[in-house]
Amino acid sequence: QAQLVESGGGWVQPGGSLRLSCTASGFTFSNYAMNWFRRRPGNERELVAYVDKTDDITYYADAVKGRFTISRDNAENTVYLQMNDLKPDDTAVYYCNRGWTVPTLSWGQGTQVTVSS
């Protein structure tokens, strides 16, 4: 059974950085693109970034472009989201999933990111 476990969230001041991790199991990780979504308070879940199966092709939402970097380690079945220059509007629960622009698995528990002073 496929499973996704996110970690690395926390509280950070504006301008700070966090690195999120998502470890996958139950499927052949290296065969799939992976993505990160987030749900900000009062908003629908939105796509943040995706990466292809070989870490060659990436996409970023306009709101995070230039500040966030998605990457993956196929040997560790893990996808990362490096978040720099965080802003209060980045406060959200962050989720990873399998696929490009749409999720293809059930959601994990997510990891909370809070950006405030």
C-alpha positions as CSV (number, residue, x, y, z in Angstrom):
1,Q,0.0,0.0,0.0
2,A,1.4,3.3,-1.0
3,Q,2.2,5.7,1.8
4,L,3.6,9.3,2.0
5,V,5.1,10.7,5.2
6,E,5.9,14.4,5.3
7,S,8.2,16.0,7.9
8,G,10.3,19.1,8.5
9,G,7.7,21.8,9.1
10,G,7.7,24.2,12.0
11,W,7.7,27.8,13.0
12,V,10.0,30.3,11.4
13,Q,10.3,34.0,11.2
14,P,9.8,35.9,7.9
15,G,12.9,35.6,5.8
16,G,13.8,32.2,7.3
17,S,14.2,28.8,5.7
18,L,12.9,25.3,6.2
19,R,13.5,22.1,4.4
20,L,10.6,19.7,4.1
21,S,11.0,16.0,3.4
22,C,8.5,13.4,2.1
23,T,9.4,9.7,2.3
24,A,7.4,7.4,0.1
25,S,6.8,3.7,0.3
26,G,4.7,1.0,-1.3
27,F,5.4,1.9,-4.9
28,T,8.5,2.3,-7.2
29,F,9.4,5.8,-6.3
30,S,11.8,6.3,-9.2
31,N,9.1,5.7,-11.8
32,Y,7.0,8.7,-10.9
33,A,7.0,12.4,-10.8
34,M,6.4,13.9,-7.4
35,N,4.9,17.1,-6.2
36,W,4.2,19.3,-3.2
37,F,0.9,21.0,-2.5
38,R,-0.1,23.2,0.3
39,R,-3.3,24.3,2.0
40,R,-3.2,27.8,3.4
41,P,-5.8,28.8,6.0
42,G,-9.2,29.4,4.4
43,N,-8.0,28.2,1.0
44,E,-8.2,25.2,-1.2
45,R,-5.2,22.9,-1.6
46,E,-2.9,24.3,-4.3
47,L,0.1,23.0,-6.3
48,V,3.4,24.4,-5.2
49,A,5.9,22.4,-7.2
50,Y,6.6,19.2,-9.0
51,V,9.7,17.3,-10.2
52,D,10.0,14.6,-12.8
53,K,11.3,11.1,-12.0
54,T,14.9,11.9,-12.8
55,D,15.1,15.4,-11.1
56,D,15.6,17.1,-14.5
57,I,12.3,18.9,-14.9
58,T,10.7,21.1,-12.3
59,Y,7.8,23.4,-12.0
60,Y,7.0,26.1,-9.5
61,A,3.9,28.1,-8.8
62,D,4.5,31.8,-9.3
63,A,4.1,32.6,-5.6
64,V,7.1,30.5,-4.7
65,K,9.3,30.8,-7.8
66,G,12.8,31.8,-7.0
67,R,12.4,31.0,-3.3
68,F,11.5,27.3,-3.2
69,T,13.5,24.4,-4.7
70,I,12.1,20.9,-5.2
71,S,14.5,18.0,-5.4
72,R,14.5,14.2,-4.9
73,D,16.7,11.3,-3.9
74,N,15.5,8.2,-5.6
75,A,17.9,6.0,-3.5
76,E,16.1,7.3,-0.4
77,N,12.6,7.4,-1.9
78,T,12.4,11.0,-0.7
79,V,11.4,14.2,-2.2
80,Y,12.4,17.6,-0.7
81,L,11.2,21.1,-0.7
82,Q,13.8,23.7,0.3
83,M,12.0,26.9,1.2
84,N,13.9,30.1,1.5
85,D,12.9,33.7,2.2
86,L,9.6,32.5,3.8
87,K,6.7,34.9,4.0
88,P,3.7,34.9,6.3
89,D,1.6,34.0,3.2
90,D,3.5,30.7,3.0
91,T,1.9,29.6,6.3
92,A,0.1,26.3,5.4
93,V,0.0,22.6,5.8
94,Y,2.3,21.2,3.1
95,Y,1.6,17.8,1.5
96,C,3.5,15.7,-1.0
97,N,2.0,13.4,-3.6
98,R,2.8,11.4,-6.6
99,G,2.3,12.8,-10.0
100,W,2.6,16.0,-11.9
101,T,-0.2,18.6,-11.4
102,V,-2.8,16.4,-9.8
103,P,-2.4,14.0,-6.9
104,T,-2.7,10.3,-7.6
105,L,-2.5,8.9,-4.0
106,S,-4.4,9.5,-0.8
107,W,-3.1,12.4,1.2
108,G,-0.6,11.9,4.1
109,Q,-0.9,13.9,7.3
110,G,1.1,16.8,5.9
111,T,3.5,19.0,7.8
112,Q,2.6,22.4,9.3
113,V,4.6,25.5,8.3
114,T,4.0,28.7,10.2
115,V,5.8,31.9,9.3
116,S,5.3,34.7,11.7
117,S,7.3,37.2,13.8
